[in-house]
Amino acid sequence: MPPKWTIINKEFVADARIFKLYKQHSMHPHTKKETAFSVIESPDWVNIIALTRDEKVVLIRQYRPGIDDIALEIPGGMLDKADKDPVAAAIRELAEETGYTGEDPQLLGFVHPNPAIQNNKCFFFWMKNCQKTQATNFDACEEIETELVDLKEIPELMRTQ
């Protein structure tokens, strides 16, 4: 197994509101070579696969500056300080972005989105029997359109979007 490096120190570089950037100086345990890495510290995220009773997947469209385009995606967002856990964040994000609520949120698992430079986790949830129960509550920079897509159309969307 590859060895874990030793962190010598971390220098704060920038606060970008939703993440902090650090320069992390680390040393290889065998070669003793020191290297500076860029590390992004960010809150954990959640993504929700929400399915209605009639087997439609609740998706959202919104502008994404990283790709400078409109993206079709599953609802999700960052854990807030008020969230007790990722389940609470998943329920909140689905309701805020789409107005949909559902039953029995199930954790599917998590990934480290980009462990080469990021420290956070992204949790994936499945929620069934979703229905529109409330108005949306967008963040200041959000303008989101909800779209319902038949479950059987999702594999083709994943290949073509």
VEXBAPA-98652 format. One line per 2 residues: number of its first residue (from 1); for each residue z, y, x of N, C-alpha, C. Coordinates in pm, 1 decimal. Layout:
VEXBAPA-98652
NUM) Z Y X Z Y X Z Y X ~ ...
end
This chain:
VEXBAPA-98652
1) 0.0 -117.5 83.9 0.0 0.0 0.0 0.0 124.4 88.8 ~ -78.2 226.5 52.4 -77.7 349.4 131.9 61.3 412.6 130.5
3) 100.3 475.1 239.6 233.5 535.3 246.4 240.2 669.6 173.5 ~ 359.3 701.8 126.0 385.0 832.1 65.6 407.7 933.2 177.4
5) 348.9 1051.2 163.0 364.7 1157.0 262.3 497.3 1229.3 240.9 ~ 544.9 1296.8 343.5 666.9 1375.4 336.6 631.5 1521.4 309.9
7) 692.8 1578.9 206.6 671.1 1721.6 178.8 760.2 1801.4 272.3 ~ 697.1 1889.2 349.0 771.1 1973.6 442.8 820.4 2099.4 371.8
9) 729.8 2165.2 300.6 767.2 2280.6 218.8 655.6 2313.3 120.2 ~ 691.3 2397.3 23.7 595.0 2443.4 -76.3 600.8 2594.7 -80.0
11) 483.3 2655.8 -73.2 474.4 2801.3 -80.9 412.1 2840.1 -214.2 ~ 478.8 2928.5 -287.1 425.3 2979.1 -412.2 303.2 3066.2 -381.1
13) 194.1 3044.3 -454.4 71.5 3120.9 -433.5 42.6 3212.9 -551.8 ~ 47.6 3158.3 -675.4 11.8 3239.8 -791.1 68.1 3181.9 -919.4
15) 95.5 3271.9 -1014.7 136.1 3232.5 -1149.1 21.3 3268.6 -1242.4 ~ -42.0 3167.7 -1299.8 -157.9 3189.2 -1385.8 -122.6 3165.1 -1532.8
17) -3.3 3196.5 -1573.3 48.8 3184.7 -1709.1 65.9 3041.0 -1753.4 ~ -39.8 2961.4 -1757.9 -26.5 2822.9 -1803.4 -7.4 2724.4 -1688.7
19) -13.9 2771.8 -1566.7 17.8 2688.4 -1451.5 56.9 2776.3 -1334.2 ~ 122.1 2713.3 -1236.5 157.6 2781.1 -1111.8 87.1 2708.9 -998.1
21) 37.2 2785.4 -902.9 -31.7 2729.5 -787.5 58.0 2738.4 -664.8 ~ 66.3 2626.6 -592.6 146.4 2619.4 -470.4 60.4 2566.6 -356.2
23) 95.4 2604.7 -234.4 40.9 2542.4 -114.4 152.2 2451.1 -64.3 ~ 123.3 2321.8 -65.0 223.2 2222.3 -26.2 189.3 2168.4 112.3
25) 279.6 2188.0 205.7 262.3 2137.0 341.3 326.5 1999.3 348.5 ~ 246.1 1900.5 384.2 293.7 1762.1 387.9 259.4 1697.3 521.1
27) 335.6 1592.4 554.9 315.0 1522.4 681.4 290.5 1374.4 653.9 ~ 187.3 1320.7 718.1 156.8 1178.3 706.7 265.0 1100.9 781.2
29) 319.9 995.1 721.4 432.7 926.0 782.9 400.9 852.4 912.8 ~ 274.9 812.0 933.3 241.6 738.2 1055.0 183.0 828.5 1163.1
31) 87.3 910.6 1124.4 19.9 995.1 1223.6 98.1 1121.2 1254.7 ~ 189.7 1158.5 1166.5 269.8 1281.6 1176.4 183.2 1407.3 1165.3
33) 58.5 1390.6 1123.8 -30.8 1505.1 1105.0 12.5 1582.3 981.6 ~ 18.3 1715.4 994.4 53.9 1801.5 882.2 -72.9 1855.5 817.0
35) -70.6 1859.1 684.8 -184.0 1907.9 607.5 -132.2 1993.8 493.0 ~ -205.9 2099.2 461.7 -171.8 2184.6 347.9 -258.9 2144.1 229.2
37) -194.0 2117.2 116.6 -263.2 2081.6 -6.8 -239.7 2190.1 -111.9 ~ -335.4 2209.4 -199.9 -316.2 2295.0 -316.5 -262.1 2207.1 -428.4
39) -154.0 2253.1 -492.3 -92.0 2178.1 -601.2 -74.4 2271.1 -720.6 ~ -120.3 2224.2 -835.4 -105.4 2298.2 -959.8 8.9 2235.6 -1038.2
41) 112.1 2315.5 -1066.2 222.6 2269.9 -1148.9 198.2 2320.9 -1290.0 ~ 192.3 2228.3 -1384.2 156.0 2260.7 -1521.6 243.9 2181.2 -1617.3
43) 266.3 2233.0 -1737.0 338.4 2154.0 -1835.8 258.3 2028.6 -1872.8 ~ 327.3 1929.2 -1925.1 258.6 1811.5 -1976.4 176.2 1850.3 -2098.2
45) 74.1 1769.6 -2129.8 -13.9 1792.8 -2242.8 -7.0 1674.8 -2337.1 ~ -57.9 1698.6 -2458.2 -77.1 1591.1 -2555.2 -217.8 1600.8 -2611.4
47) -274.5 1487.0 -2645.9 -399.9 1477.5 -2719.8 -376.5 1381.7 -2834.7 ~ -434.2 1414.2 -2950.5 -407.7 1336.7 -3070.4 -536.7 1284.2 -3130.1
49) -542.9 1152.7 -3148.6 -652.0 1090.9 -3223.6 -598.1 1076.2 -3365.0 ~ -648.1 1161.6 -3455.2 -597.4 1166.6 -3591.9 -702.6 1109.4 -3686.1
51) -660.7 1012.0 -3766.3 -752.3 944.5 -3857.6 -706.8 966.3 -4001.8 ~ -802.1 1007.9 -4088.2 -770.9 1026.8 -4229.8 -769.8 891.4 -4301.1
53) -726.2 892.5 -4425.8 -721.5 768.7 -4504.8 -860.5 708.4 -4524.5 ~ -963.8 794.4 -4528.8 -1100.5 744.2 -4547.2 -1174.3 725.8 -4414.3
55) -1097.9 705.2 -4306.0 -1149.1 671.9 -4172.5 -1240.9 777.9 -4113.3 ~ -1197.3 901.6 -4126.3 -1263.8 1011.7 -4057.1 -1170.5 1058.9 -3946.0
57) -1228.3 1089.7 -3831.3 -1151.1 1138.5 -3717.6 -1148.7 1291.2 -3724.5 ~ -1029.1 1348.1 -3707.7 -1012.2 1492.8 -3711.2 -1043.3 1546.7 -3572.1
59) -1153.5 1621.4 -3561.6 -1195.1 1681.8 -3434.7 -1193.8 1833.3 -3447.0 ~ -1199.0 1899.6 -3333.4 -1204.3 2046.1 -3332.8 -1317.1 2094.6 -3242.7
61) -1371.2 2209.8 -3278.3 -1468.5 2280.5 -3194.3 -1406.7 2413.4 -3155.9 ~ -1416.5 2444.2 -3027.2 -1368.1 2573.4 -2979.9 -1435.4 2609.4 -2848.5
63) -1435.8 2738.9 -2818.9 -1490.6 2787.1 -2692.4 -1396.9 2746.9 -2579.9 ~ -1455.7 2696.0 -2470.3 -1379.5 2658.3 -2352.3 -1435.4 2733.3 -2231.5
65) -1356.3 2824.4 -2174.6 -1406.9 2905.8 -2063.8 -1441.5 2826.0 -1938.7 ~ -1376.0 2712.4 -1917.2 -1405.0 2631.7 -1798.5 -1548.8 2583.1 -1794.5
67) -1605.3 2554.7 -1911.6 -1744.6 2510.6 -1919.1 -1834.6 2618.4 -1978.5 ~ -1775.4 2731.5 -2018.9 -1846.4 2842.6 -2081.5 -1934.7 2793.4 -2195.5
69) -1872.8 2713.8 -2283.1 -1947.7 2658.6 -2394.7 -1849.3 2616.2 -2504.6 ~ -1904.8 2581.4 -2618.5 -1825.6 2528.8 -2729.5 -1810.4 2378.5 -2707.7
71) -1687.2 2329.1 -2717.8 -1659.6 2186.7 -2696.6 -1614.0 2123.0 -2827.1 ~ -1657.9 1998.9 -2848.5 -1608.2 1916.2 -2957.8 -1505.7 1822.3 -2895.8
73) -1383.1 1826.5 -2945.3 -1275.6 1750.8 -2881.4 -1169.8 1708.9 -2982.6 ~ -1079.7 1623.3 -2938.3 -965.7 1588.2 -3021.9 -861.9 1700.2 -3006.9
75) -779.7 1721.9 -3110.8 -676.2 1825.3 -3101.1 -576.0 1793.0 -2990.6 ~ -515.7 1897.4 -2937.1 -414.0 1877.5 -2834.9 -368.0 2008.4 -2776.1
77) -273.9 1998.0 -2683.7 -223.2 2117.1 -2617.5 -103.7 2084.8 -2530.5 ~ -44.6 2191.3 -2480.4 68.0 2177.4 -2388.5 199.6 2159.8 -2462.9
79) 291.5 2090.5 -2400.3 427.1 2083.9 -2452.6 490.6 2220.6 -2436.7 ~ 553.9 2269.0 -2541.7 628.5 2394.4 -2537.8 772.1 2364.1 -2500.4
81) 843.5 2466.2 -2456.7 985.3 2447.1 -2423.6 1065.5 2400.7 -2544.2 ~ 1021.6 2438.1 -2665.4 1093.9 2398.8 -2787.1 1068.6 2252.7 -2825.4
83) 963.1 2191.0 -2771.8 933.4 2051.6 -2805.4 1037.9 1959.7 -2743.3 ~ 1095.0 1872.0 -2826.4 1195.8 1777.6 -2777.1 1133.5 1669.3 -2691.4
85) 1009.2 1634.4 -2723.8 940.6 1527.4 -2652.8 791.3 1536.3 -2683.9 ~ 708.9 1452.8 -2621.7 564.7 1457.6 -2648.3 527.7 1428.3 -2793.6
87) 606.1 1345.9 -2863.3 577.0 1317.3 -3004.4 585.1 1446.0 -3085.6 ~ 689.7 1524.1 -3064.0 706.2 1650.7 -3136.1 589.5 1744.5 -3105.1
89) 546.0 1746.7 -2980.2 433.0 1833.0 -2942.6 304.8 1786.6 -3010.3 ~ 283.8 1656.7 -3020.4 162.8 1604.3 -3083.9 158.8 1642.0 -3232.1
91) 270.3 1625.5 -3300.1 278.3 1661.0 -3441.9 252.2 1811.4 -3458.6 ~ 315.5 1893.7 -3376.0 300.3 2038.9 -3382.7 157.9 2082.1 -3353.7
93) 99.1 2030.4 -3245.5 -36.6 2071.1 -3207.1 -139.8 2033.2 -3312.7 ~ -129.6 1913.0 -3368.1 -223.5 1872.2 -3472.8 -215.0 1968.0 -3591.1
95) -94.2 1998.5 -3635.1 -76.0 2088.0 -3749.5 -123.6 2229.9 -3717.8 ~ -87.3 2282.7 -3601.3 -127.3 2419.0 -3565.3 -278.5 2434.5 -3557.5
97) -345.3 2339.3 -3492.3 -488.8 2353.9 -3466.8 -576.6 2316.7 -3584.9 ~ -528.3 2226.4 -3671.2 -614.0 2176.0 -3779.0 -556.3 2193.3 -3918.8
99) -424.7 2210.0 -3931.2 -360.3 2211.3 -4061.4 -335.0 2071.2 -4114.4 ~ -369.1 1969.4 -4034.6 -350.6 1829.9 -4076.1 -215.6 1777.4 -4027.8
101) -156.8 1693.1 -4109.4 -37.9 1617.6 -4070.7 -65.6 1471.9 -4104.4 ~ 10.4 1383.8 -4043.5 -13.6 1241.4 -4064.3 114.4 1161.8 -4059.5
103) 98.4 1032.4 -4050.9 211.7 940.1 -4051.7 218.9 861.5 -3921.6 ~ 340.4 826.1 -3884.4 366.2 728.5 -3779.4 291.1 754.7 -3648.9
105) 317.1 869.6 -3583.1 248.9 893.8 -3455.5 285.4 786.4 -3352.5 ~ 183.4 726.9 -3293.7 203.4 619.4 -3196.2 155.2 664.5 -3059.1
107) 240.3 650.9 -2958.9 201.3 681.1 -2821.9 110.1 570.0 -2771.8 ~ -10.7 607.0 -2730.8 -105.0 509.6 -2674.2 -83.3 493.6 -2523.7
109) -31.1 596.8 -2460.6 -9.2 595.6 -2316.7 -27.7 734.1 -2259.6 ~ -30.1 742.2 -2128.6 -51.7 871.6 -2064.2 -133.3 851.8 -1937.6
111) -191.5 961.3 -1892.1 -261.8 965.2 -1764.0 -214.5 1087.7 -1687.7 ~ -233.7 1085.3 -1557.7 -220.7 1205.5 -1475.5 -363.1 1261.3 -1469.4
113) -392.2 1376.0 -1537.4 -530.7 1423.1 -1551.2 -606.6 1438.3 -1419.8 ~ -543.6 1492.5 -1318.3 -608.8 1508.3 -1188.6 -501.4 1503.8 -1080.5
115) -452.5 1384.2 -1045.3 -338.3 1373.2 -954.8 -363.7 1424.4 -813.5 ~ -487.5 1449.7 -779.5 -515.3 1506.3 -647.5 -460.8 1648.3 -636.2
117) -456.3 1720.1 -748.3 -411.2 1859.2 -742.2 -311.7 1898.2 -851.3 ~ -292.3 1814.6 -953.8 -203.8 1849.9 -1065.1 -83.7 1756.0 -1071.2
119) 30.1 1810.0 -1118.4 152.5 1730.3 -1125.5 184.7 1679.1 -1265.9 ~ 105.5 1715.2 -1367.0 144.2 1687.7 -1505.1 86.9 1557.7 -1560.0
121) 133.8 1525.1 -1680.7 86.7 1408.6 -1754.4 15.5 1456.2 -1880.9 ~ -78.0 1375.5 -1928.9 -141.1 1396.6 -2058.0 -113.1 1272.5 -2142.2
123) -39.1 1292.1 -2251.7 -1.0 1183.5 -2341.5 -103.5 1172.9 -2453.7 ~ -141.5 1050.7 -2488.6 -237.3 1027.1 -2595.6 -166.4 961.4 -2713.6
125) -190.6 1017.0 -2832.6 -129.1 967.8 -2954.5 -234.5 929.8 -3056.5 ~ -198.9 836.4 -3140.0 -276.6 792.2 -3254.1 -193.0 827.0 -3377.2
127) -254.7 892.5 -3476.2 -183.7 924.2 -3599.2 -272.3 885.4 -3717.5 ~ -214.7 813.4 -3814.2 -293.0 763.2 -3927.0 -259.7 838.8 -4055.3
129) -343.5 815.3 -4156.7 -325.3 875.0 -4289.2 -310.9 1027.0 -4284.1 ~ -391.4 1089.9 -4202.2 -384.5 1234.8 -4187.6 -453.0 1302.9 -4305.8
131) -396.1 1415.5 -4344.0 -455.1 1496.0 -4449.7 -419.7 1642.1 -4426.7 ~ -502.7 1729.1 -4481.6 -480.1 1873.8 -4468.3 -363.5 1909.6 -4559.2
133) -255.9 1960.8 -4499.4 -135.6 1992.5 -4576.1 -89.2 2136.4 -4558.8 ~ -149.2 2208.3 -4464.2 -101.2 2343.8 -4437.1 -210.4 2426.9 -4373.2
135) -183.5 2554.3 -4362.1 -276.2 2645.3 -4294.9 -265.2 2625.4 -4144.1 ~ -371.3 2657.5 -4074.5 -368.1 2651.6 -3928.3 -281.0 2764.7 -3874.9
137) -241.9 2752.6 -3749.4 -158.6 2854.9 -3684.1 -202.2 2863.1 -3538.9 ~ -315.6 2931.0 -3515.0 -375.7 2935.5 -3381.9 -295.2 3020.6 -3284.5
139) -302.9 2982.9 -3156.2 -252.1 3067.7 -3049.4 -341.5 3190.8 -3039.6 ~ -298.2 3290.3 -2964.8 -369.2 3418.2 -2956.6 -516.2 3404.7 -2914.0
141) -546.9 3312.8 -2824.7 -683.9 3300.1 -2773.0 -763.8 3189.7 -2841.3 ~ -709.5 3132.4 -2947.6 -778.1 3020.9 -3013.8 -856.5 3067.5 -3135.3
143) -974.9 3015.3 -3149.6 -1054.1 3025.6 -3271.1 -1118.4 2888.9 -3287.0 ~ -1062.5 2809.0 -3376.7 -1094.7 2667.1 -3384.8 -1155.8 2634.1 -3519.9
145) -1254.9 2548.6 -3516.2 -1315.8 2495.2 -3637.6 -1285.3 2345.3 -3642.5 ~ -1231.8 2299.4 -3754.5 -1201.4 2157.4 -3772.2 -1324.5 2086.1 -3825.5
147) -1347.7 1967.2 -3773.3 -1462.7 1887.3 -3815.9 -1416.5 1743.1 -3835.6 ~ -1452.9 1684.6 -3949.1 -1421.3 1544.1 -3975.7 -1545.0 1460.4 -3947.4
149) -1526.6 1355.1 -3867.1 -1638.4 1269.6 -3826.3 -1603.2 1125.2 -3859.2 ~ -1698.8 1053.6 -3919.0 -1676.4 911.8 -3949.0 -1639.9 837.2 -3820.9
151) -1539.9 751.9 -3830.1 -1492.6 675.7 -3714.7 -1607.3 600.6 -3647.1 ~ -1698.0 545.1 -3724.9 -1807.7 466.6 -3666.8 -1906.3 553.0 -3587.2
153) -1903.0 685.4 -3603.8 -1991.6 774.8 -3529.4 -1934.7 815.7 -3392.9 ~ -1807.6 787.8 -3368.8 -1741.0 833.3 -3245.7 -1804.1 775.4 -3118.4
155) -1836.4 645.5 -3112.0 -1897.8 596.1 -2987.3 -2027.5 671.0 -2950.0 ~ -2110.4 700.6 -3048.7 -2233.5 773.9 -3020.3 -2204.0 916.6 -2975.4
157) -2106.4 981.4 -3037.7 -2066.7 1116.6 -2995.0 -2017.5 1115.3 -2849.9 ~ -1942.2 1012.2 -2813.9 -1891.7 1003.9 -2677.0 -2004.7 988.2 -2575.5
159) -2112.5 923.1 -2616.4 -2227.0 907.3 -2526.0 -2312.4 1032.6 -2516.0 ~ -2313.4 1114.8 -2622.5 -2409.7 1225.8 -2627.4 -2348.2 1363.2 -2613.1
161) -2220.3 1378.8 -2626.6 -2159.4 1513.2 -2621.1 -2132.2 1555.3 -2480.1
end
